Amino acid sequence: MVFLDGDHYPFTSKLDFNCTNNIVEYEACIMGICAAIERKIKVLEVYGDSALVIYQLKGEWETRDPKLVLELIKEFDDITFCYLSRDEN
């Protein structure tokens, strides 16, 4: 997590179940959003290099179960999702 003033707050976690790469990307995004909520952040820009995850979260692509993210999004005054190609990341 990087703040506008340049401060970095790294965090790590481990998924303790078998899953696809897409699930890993989705879970990592959710963990980052939860970390922002814990820090009482109200305006958030989420950047990711998984087109599937970012476009689903933006509502541009269908997702099977958007409920969790939709609940998390309610915690923010403003949240945007931005796709970065792996070349830009």
C-alpha positions in Angstrom: 0.0 0.0 0.0 1.4 3.4 -1.0 0.0 6.7 0.3 0.0 10.0 -1.6 2.8 11.3 0.6 5.0 8.4 -0.6 4.8 6.3 2.6 4.8 2.6 2.0 3.0 0.0 4.1 3.9 -3.5 2.9 2.0 -6.5 4.1 2.1 -10.2 3.3 -0.4 -13.1 3.6 -0.7 -16.7 2.6 -3.6 -18.4 1.0 -4.0 -21.8 2.7 -6.0 -23.5 0.0 -5.6 -24.7 -3.6 -6.8 -22.2 -6.2 -6.3 -20.8 -9.6 -4.1 -17.8 -10.5 -7.2 -15.7 -11.0 -8.4 -16.5 -7.5 -5.0 -15.5 -6.1 -5.2 -12.2 -7.9 -8.8 -11.6 -6.6 -7.9 -12.6 -3.1 -4.9 -10.3 -3.1 -7.0 -7.4 -4.2 -9.6 -8.1 -1.5 -6.8 -8.2 1.1 -5.4 -4.9 0.0 -8.9 -3.3 0.2 -9.4 -4.8 3.7 -6.0 -3.3 4.7 -7.2 0.1 3.5 -10.4 -0.3 5.5 -8.5 -1.2 8.6 -6.5 2.0 8.2 -9.7 4.0 7.9 -8.9 5.1 4.4 -11.9 6.7 2.6 -10.6 7.5 -0.8 -8.7 4.6 -2.6 -7.2 3.9 -6.0 -6.7 0.2 -6.6 -4.1 -0.7 -9.3 -3.7 -4.2 -10.6 -2.2 -6.1 -13.5 -4.9 -8.7 -13.7 -7.4 -7.5 -16.4 -9.9 -10.1 -15.2 -10.0 -8.9 -11.6 -9.9 -5.1 -12.4 -12.6 -5.2 -15.0 -14.8 -7.4 -12.9 -14.4 -5.0 -10.0 -15.1 -2.0 -12.2 -18.3 -3.8 -13.2 -17.3 -4.0 -16.9 -17.0 -7.8 -16.9 -19.3 -10.3 -15.3 -18.3 -12.0 -12.1 -19.9 -15.0 -10.4 -20.0 -13.6 -6.9 -19.4 -9.9 -6.5 -21.1 -9.7 -3.1 -17.9 -9.5 -1.0 -16.4 -6.7 -3.0 -19.6 -4.8 -3.2 -19.9 -4.9 0.6 -16.3 -3.7 0.9 -16.7 -0.9 -1.6 -19.4 0.6 0.6 -16.7 1.5 3.2 -15.2 4.1 0.9 -16.3 7.6 -0.1 -14.5 7.0 -3.4 -12.8 4.0 -4.9 -11.5 3.5 -8.4 -10.0 0.4 -10.0 -7.2 0.9 -12.6 -5.7 -1.7 -14.8 -2.0 -1.7 -15.4 -0.6 -4.0 -18.0 2.3 -6.1 -16.7 4.6 -4.0 -18.9 3.6 -0.9 -16.9 3.7 -2.6 -13.5 
